[in-house]
Amino acid sequence: MTKKQILIIEDSPTQAHYCSLILESAGYQVSIASTGQQGIEMAGKIPVDVIVLDVILPDMNGYIVCSEIRLSNNAYIPILMTTNQKLAVEDKVDGLNSGADDYISKDFDPREMLARVSALLRIKQLIDDMLSNLTNKLQSYQSLKRIALTDHLTQVYNRHYFADALEREYALAQRHKLPLGCVMADIDHFRDFNNHHGHSIGDFVLQNCAKLMQDILRKEDIIARYGGEEFVILMPMTNLEMAAVMAERMRSSIDDQTWDSSAGKLHISTSFGVASLPSPLITQPEHLIQCADKALYKAKARGRNRVEFFDPAVD
């Protein structure tokens, strides 16, 4: 079993040695710092379970050391302050407010020292267990949330998440008069491809197309699987022209690929429709999707494997 680590911050060699002997005889591992600054640095570098801190040090008082350790360490370290004088209530309050957990006089009985250290270790263990449980629960929650909002096949967002994101990004764009691009993508002749090669190869194509698009998109862009072979993408702070450029990069990337699969070498093409805010015909979030979808159908009608954008004057 790993020994608990006690850090003594004490400028008196005699007092530090005395405390060290008591703690080591009880099975603890002890480190000693002779100045406040050295103690702060050691508390940040070594795994400390309890700190025994002198109130009076040569370079700074123990209250400052206590505050610095609390500010610079994410982990909770119990601090037992020692003093060779009877402190006034105000001094004890200052120490507790600076982050100390307990006080003990330097003329302590060794049994009292060990009892106080043991009590602080129990408190630390309870706090560490509680934080660990909270962390595990948070990680579990985040994992479940990710599963609930992600398309299990392609690992991009699902339609449910996209609906919420669309409401949020549309409201933000309207409020601040910002552009908002929207792209609809559809894998060309996918149903025929699926029927000919089988669903497992179709899944392979969907996964790879999704990954290629994700690799091109920016971190702030939101891509979701919208239907069987359809994807939809929101591009914040992106006007119609820039959204079309991004769509062309995705189209070209997919078109340039030849994939090796169990069905042999595969070549896939995709069609893209682009719409964006501001537009006089887009006054609701769902209008943005509808306009991008109209542009997608135009791309398919004009031969597929191309990018078309919604033109309110024509469409």
SULBELTA-V684358 format. One record per residue. N is the residue number from 1. RES is the residue in three letters. SS is DSSP state (H for helix, E for strand, C for the rest). NEAR is the number of other ideal C-beta (glycine too) atoms within 12 Angstrom. Layout:
BEGIN
n:N res:RES ss:SS near:NEAR
n:N res:RES ss:SS near:NEAR
END
This chain:
BEGIN
n:1 res:MET ss:C near:5
n:2 res:THR ss:C near:9
n:3 res:LYS ss:C near:17
n:4 res:LYS ss:C near:29
n:5 res:GLN ss:E near:30
n:6 res:ILE ss:E near:43
n:7 res:LEU ss:E near:42
n:8 res:ILE ss:E near:42
n:9 res:ILE ss:E near:48
n:10 res:GLU ss:C near:40
n:11 res:ASP ss:C near:29
n:12 res:SER ss:C near:22
n:13 res:PRO ss:H near:13
n:14 res:THR ss:H near:15
n:15 res:GLN ss:H near:29
n:16 res:ALA ss:H near:32
n:17 res:HIS ss:H near:17
n:18 res:TYR ss:H near:24
n:19 res:CYS ss:H near:38
n:20 res:SER ss:H near:27
n:21 res:LEU ss:H near:19
n:22 res:ILE ss:H near:28
n:23 res:LEU ss:H near:35
n:24 res:GLU ss:H near:24
n:25 res:SER ss:H near:15
n:26 res:ALA ss:C near:24
n:27 res:GLY ss:C near:18
n:28 res:TYR ss:C near:29
n:29 res:GLN ss:E near:22
n:30 res:VAL ss:E near:33
n:31 res:SER ss:E near:32
n:32 res:ILE ss:E near:33
n:33 res:ALA ss:E near:35
n:34 res:SER ss:C near:24
n:35 res:THR ss:C near:26
n:36 res:GLY ss:H near:31
n:37 res:GLN ss:H near:22
n:38 res:GLN ss:H near:28
n:39 res:GLY ss:H near:40
n:40 res:ILE ss:H near:32
n:41 res:GLU ss:H near:21
n:42 res:MET ss:H near:30
n:43 res:ALA ss:H near:39
n:44 res:GLY ss:H near:23
n:45 res:LYS ss:H near:17
n:46 res:ILE ss:C near:22
n:47 res:PRO ss:C near:21
n:48 res:VAL ss:C near:35
n:49 res:ASP ss:C near:34
n:50 res:VAL ss:E near:44
n:51 res:ILE ss:E near:49
n:52 res:VAL ss:E near:49
n:53 res:LEU ss:E near:52
n:54 res:ASP ss:E near:42
n:55 res:VAL ss:C near:35
n:56 res:ILE ss:C near:28
n:57 res:LEU ss:C near:32
n:58 res:PRO ss:C near:19
n:59 res:ASP ss:C near:20
n:60 res:MET ss:C near:25
n:61 res:ASN ss:C near:26
n:62 res:GLY ss:H near:41
n:63 res:TYR ss:H near:32
n:64 res:ILE ss:H near:27
n:65 res:VAL ss:H near:42
n:66 res:CYS ss:H near:40
n:67 res:SER ss:H near:24
n:68 res:GLU ss:H near:29
n:69 res:ILE ss:H near:40
n:70 res:ARG ss:H near:28
n:71 res:LEU ss:H near:15
n:72 res:SER ss:H near:20
n:73 res:ASN ss:C near:26
n:74 res:ASN ss:C near:13
n:75 res:ALA ss:C near:21
n:76 res:TYR ss:C near:27
n:77 res:ILE ss:C near:39
n:78 res:PRO ss:E near:38
n:79 res:ILE ss:E near:44
n:80 res:LEU ss:E near:45
n:81 res:MET ss:E near:41
n:82 res:THR ss:E near:38
n:83 res:THR ss:E near:31
n:84 res:ASN ss:C near:21
n:85 res:GLN ss:C near:15
n:86 res:LYS ss:C near:13
n:87 res:LEU ss:C near:24
n:88 res:ALA ss:C near:12
n:89 res:VAL ss:H near:11
n:90 res:GLU ss:H near:11
n:91 res:ASP ss:H near:22
n:92 res:LYS ss:H near:24
n:93 res:VAL ss:H near:14
n:94 res:ASP ss:H near:23
n:95 res:GLY ss:H near:34
n:96 res:LEU ss:H near:22
n:97 res:ASN ss:H near:15
n:98 res:SER ss:C near:26
n:99 res:GLY ss:C near:29
n:100 res:ALA ss:C near:39
n:101 res:ASP ss:C near:32
n:102 res:ASP ss:E near:31
n:103 res:TYR ss:E near:35
n:104 res:ILE ss:E near:36
n:105 res:SER ss:E near:22
n:106 res:LYS ss:C near:28
n:107 res:ASP ss:C near:15
n:108 res:PHE ss:C near:25
n:109 res:ASP ss:C near:13
n:110 res:PRO ss:H near:20
n:111 res:ARG ss:H near:14
n:112 res:GLU ss:H near:20
n:113 res:MET ss:H near:34
n:114 res:LEU ss:H near:28
n:115 res:ALA ss:H near:19
n:116 res:ARG ss:H near:33
n:117 res:VAL ss:H near:39
n:118 res:SER ss:H near:25
n:119 res:ALA ss:H near:20
n:120 res:LEU ss:H near:34
n:121 res:LEU ss:H near:32
n:122 res:ARG ss:H near:19
n:123 res:ILE ss:H near:23
n:124 res:LYS ss:H near:29
n:125 res:GLN ss:H near:19
n:126 res:LEU ss:H near:16
n:127 res:ILE ss:H near:20
n:128 res:ASP ss:H near:21
n:129 res:ASP ss:H near:15
n:130 res:MET ss:H near:15
n:131 res:LEU ss:H near:17
n:132 res:SER ss:H near:16
n:133 res:ASN ss:H near:14
n:134 res:LEU ss:H near:14
n:135 res:THR ss:H near:15
n:136 res:ASN ss:H near:14
n:137 res:LYS ss:H near:14
n:138 res:LEU ss:H near:14
n:139 res:GLN ss:H near:14
n:140 res:SER ss:H near:14
n:141 res:TYR ss:H near:14
n:142 res:GLN ss:H near:15
n:143 res:SER ss:H near:14
n:144 res:LEU ss:H near:13
n:145 res:LYS ss:H near:15
n:146 res:ARG ss:H near:18
n:147 res:ILE ss:H near:17
n:148 res:ALA ss:H near:16
n:149 res:LEU ss:H near:24
n:150 res:THR ss:E near:24
n:151 res:ASP ss:C near:30
n:152 res:HIS ss:C near:17
n:153 res:LEU ss:C near:23
n:154 res:THR ss:C near:33
n:155 res:GLN ss:C near:22
n:156 res:VAL ss:C near:36
n:157 res:TYR ss:E near:33
n:158 res:ASN ss:C near:28
n:159 res:ARG ss:H near:25
n:160 res:HIS ss:H near:19
n:161 res:TYR ss:H near:26
n:162 res:PHE ss:H near:35
n:163 res:ALA ss:H near:23
n:164 res:ASP ss:H near:20
n:165 res:ALA ss:H near:32
n:166 res:LEU ss:H near:35
n:167 res:GLU ss:H near:22
n:168 res:ARG ss:H near:19
n:169 res:GLU ss:H near:33
n:170 res:TYR ss:H near:34
n:171 res:ALA ss:H near:19
n:172 res:LEU ss:H near:21
n:173 res:ALA ss:H near:29
n:174 res:GLN ss:H near:22
n:175 res:ARG ss:H near:12
n:176 res:HIS ss:H near:15
n:177 res:LYS ss:C near:11
n:178 res:LEU ss:C near:20
n:179 res:PRO ss:C near:28
n:180 res:LEU ss:E near:44
n:181 res:GLY ss:E near:45
n:182 res:CYS ss:E near:52
n:183 res:VAL ss:E near:51
n:184 res:MET ss:E near:45
n:185 res:ALA ss:E near:54
n:186 res:ASP ss:E near:41
n:187 res:ILE ss:E near:44
n:188 res:ASP ss:C near:28
n:189 res:HIS ss:C near:22
n:190 res:PHE ss:H near:31
n:191 res:ARG ss:H near:17
n:192 res:ASP ss:H near:12
n:193 res:PHE ss:H near:28
n:194 res:ASN ss:H near:22
n:195 res:ASN ss:H near:12
n:196 res:HIS ss:H near:16
n:197 res:HIS ss:H near:24
n:198 res:GLY ss:C near:15
n:199 res:HIS ss:H near:19
n:200 res:SER ss:H near:15
n:201 res:ILE ss:H near:25
n:202 res:GLY ss:H near:29
n:203 res:ASP ss:H near:28
n:204 res:PHE ss:H near:26
n:205 res:VAL ss:H near:36
n:206 res:LEU ss:H near:37
n:207 res:GLN ss:H near:27
n:208 res:ASN ss:H near:29
n:209 res:CYS ss:H near:41
n:210 res:ALA ss:H near:38
n:211 res:LYS ss:H near:24
n:212 res:LEU ss:H near:30
n:213 res:MET ss:H near:39
n:214 res:GLN ss:H near:28
n:215 res:ASP ss:H near:19
n:216 res:ILE ss:H near:28
n:217 res:LEU ss:C near:31
n:218 res:ARG ss:C near:21
n:219 res:LYS ss:C near:11
n:220 res:GLU ss:C near:18
n:221 res:ASP ss:C near:34
n:222 res:ILE ss:E near:37
n:223 res:ILE ss:E near:41
n:224 res:ALA ss:E near:36
n:225 res:ARG ss:E near:36
n:226 res:TYR ss:C near:36
n:227 res:GLY ss:C near:23
n:228 res:GLY ss:C near:21
n:229 res:GLU ss:C near:34
n:230 res:GLU ss:E near:36
n:231 res:PHE ss:E near:48
n:232 res:VAL ss:E near:43
n:233 res:ILE ss:E near:47
n:234 res:LEU ss:E near:45
n:235 res:MET ss:E near:41
n:236 res:PRO ss:E near:30
n:237 res:MET ss:C near:22
n:238 res:THR ss:C near:31
n:239 res:ASN ss:C near:24
n:240 res:LEU ss:H near:33
n:241 res:GLU ss:H near:17
n:242 res:MET ss:H near:23
n:243 res:ALA ss:H near:42
n:244 res:ALA ss:H near:31
n:245 res:VAL ss:H near:23
n:246 res:MET ss:H near:35
n:247 res:ALA ss:H near:46
n:248 res:GLU ss:H near:27
n:249 res:ARG ss:H near:27
n:250 res:MET ss:H near:40
n:251 res:ARG ss:H near:37
n:252 res:SER ss:H near:21
n:253 res:SER ss:H near:25
n:254 res:ILE ss:H near:37
n:255 res:ASP ss:H near:24
n:256 res:ASP ss:C near:17
n:257 res:GLN ss:C near:24
n:258 res:THR ss:C near:14
n:259 res:TRP ss:E near:23
n:260 res:ASP ss:E near:13
n:261 res:SER ss:E near:22
n:262 res:SER ss:C near:13
n:263 res:ALA ss:C near:21
n:264 res:GLY ss:E near:12
n:265 res:LYS ss:E near:13
n:266 res:LEU ss:E near:24
n:267 res:HIS ss:C near:22
n:268 res:ILE ss:C near:38
n:269 res:SER ss:C near:32
n:270 res:THR ss:E near:44
n:271 res:SER ss:E near:40
n:272 res:PHE ss:E near:50
n:273 res:GLY ss:E near:45
n:274 res:VAL ss:E near:46
n:275 res:ALA ss:E near:45
n:276 res:SER ss:E near:42
n:277 res:LEU ss:E near:39
n:278 res:PRO ss:C near:23
n:279 res:SER ss:C near:33
n:280 res:PRO ss:C near:12
n:281 res:LEU ss:C near:21
n:282 res:ILE ss:C near:30
n:283 res:THR ss:C near:16
n:284 res:GLN ss:C near:17
n:285 res:PRO ss:H near:28
n:286 res:GLU ss:H near:19
n:287 res:HIS ss:H near:26
n:288 res:LEU ss:H near:44
n:289 res:ILE ss:H near:37
n:290 res:GLN ss:H near:25
n:291 res:CYS ss:H near:39
n:292 res:ALA ss:H near:48
n:293 res:ASP ss:H near:32
n:294 res:LYS ss:H near:29
n:295 res:ALA ss:H near:40
n:296 res:LEU ss:H near:42
n:297 res:TYR ss:H near:22
n:298 res:LYS ss:H near:28
n:299 res:ALA ss:H near:34
n:300 res:LYS ss:H near:29
n:301 res:ALA ss:H near:15
n:302 res:ARG ss:C near:16
n:303 res:GLY ss:C near:13
n:304 res:ARG ss:C near:26
n:305 res:ASN ss:C near:26
n:306 res:ARG ss:C near:28
n:307 res:VAL ss:E near:39
n:308 res:GLU ss:E near:37
n:309 res:PHE ss:E near:36
n:310 res:PHE ss:C near:39
n:311 res:ASP ss:C near:20
n:312 res:PRO ss:C near:20
n:313 res:ALA ss:C near:9
n:314 res:VAL ss:C near:12
n:315 res:ASP ss:C near:24
END
